[in-house]
């Protein structure tokens, strides 16, 4: 029940897990729906027909509650082994790219190379601000 590897927005992590990133301003892609979504927005997203978690994360900034964001991302990484997990913000690049880079760190990519990994395999413009890049570099897989 995971994503098709070549579907739009799907990032393949080194372990083979598949996670879809997207921008909520664009229409929902055709095909299967997510089983679980993480929505990274400054205000609560509209309801959807699948389970989701809202992480308060204003545009161009960092999560309001970094500990909770880490817990949500760790849960999403675990679910991605056998569920269709979607990560999205309004545009699908900055916050989404940052979260995808954190998932890559949890999957074993060194934090120092996670932004480049996501830019190479998801969107070349992912992770938009210096503080988002720094957040990923400091995102240790053990929570330290």
Secondary structure as UniProt FT lines:
FT   TURN            5..6
FT   TURN            8..9
FT   STRAND          10..12
FT   TURN            14..15
FT   STRAND          18..23
FT   TURN            24..25
FT   STRAND          36..41
FT   STRAND          51..56
FT   TURN            59..60
FT   HELIX           66..79
FT   TURN            80..82
FT   STRAND          85..89
FT   HELIX           94..106
FT   TURN            107..108
FT   HELIX           111..113
FT   HELIX           114..121
FT   TURN            124..125
FT   HELIX           130..137
FT   TURN            141..142
//
